[in-house]
Amino acid sequence: MATRAATPWGPADLVEELSVPQQAGKKRFASKVQLLETAKGERLVRFSYAGPGGGTRRPVTLRERDIGRLKTALAQHPALAQALGLDAQ
């Protein structure tokens, strides 16, 4: 597992990572969620996937404040919030 990651805000250290193994037909891959931290202490959350050979593909990185915006936006999308387990029941 790499301990550094390139982001739009510069390099960041990997703090924590979870991986969810998945399969579609014969294709095997894993979805990943990573907690990163920049040299300035800003925390980032990165979503991506990895194929059988490893390596991160198609990363999407959100800053902590972007996560707050995502939570706010989910108030207008209750079905999506529920699917993510973030609904306010």
N, C-alpha and C positions, 0 to 999 in steps of 0.2 A: 504494500500500500504506500503510495507516495505521501510524503509529509508536507509538500509544498504544492500550491496550485496557482496557476495564472488566472487572474480575474480582470474584468474591465477597470477595476480600481487598483490594480497592481498585484504583486505576489501576496499570497496569504498562506498561513500555516493551517494544516488540517488538525482540527481539535477532536472531532468525533465523526464517525461514519456508520451508517446502517445500509445494509444491502438486502434486497428482496429478490430471491431467485425466481425467475419466471420462465415459461415455455409457451411458444405459439407454434403448434404443429411440431416439427422436428427442430425448430430454432430454439436455442437456449440463450438466455441473457439475464442480466440482473439490473433492476432499477436501484439507484443509489440516492441517498440524501446525506449531504455532508455539511457539517458545521465548520466554517473557516474563520480565521481571524487575521486581519491585516496588521502590519507593524505598528499602526496607530491605535490598535485595539478595537477597531470596528469589526463587528461580527457579521458574517455573511452566511446564507444558506444556499447550497447549490444542489440542484436536482439534475440527474443525468442517468445514462444507462451504460452498461459495459457488455461487450460480447464475450464469447467463450475465451478469447485470447486476453481478456482483461483490458485495461485502459478505459479512460472516461470518454464517452462520445456524447455529442450534442448537449453540453452543459448549459443550464439556465441558472444564473446566480441572482439572488435577491439580498439586498441589505436588510438589516433588522427593521428599519423604518418602512421598507417595502412590504415586509410581512404584515405590519400594522395596517398598511393600505389594503393589502389582500383581505385581511379579516374584515375591514370596513366594507369593502366591495362585496364580500360574501353575504352581507345582510340583504343585498338586492338579488341574490341568487340562492334561495333557500335549498333547492334540490342539490346544487353543487356543494353547499356547506354541509348538508346532511351526508352526502356521499363521502366527504372528507372527515366526517365525525366532528365537525366544528359547529354544528347547529346548536342554538341556545334552547334546548328543550327543558 
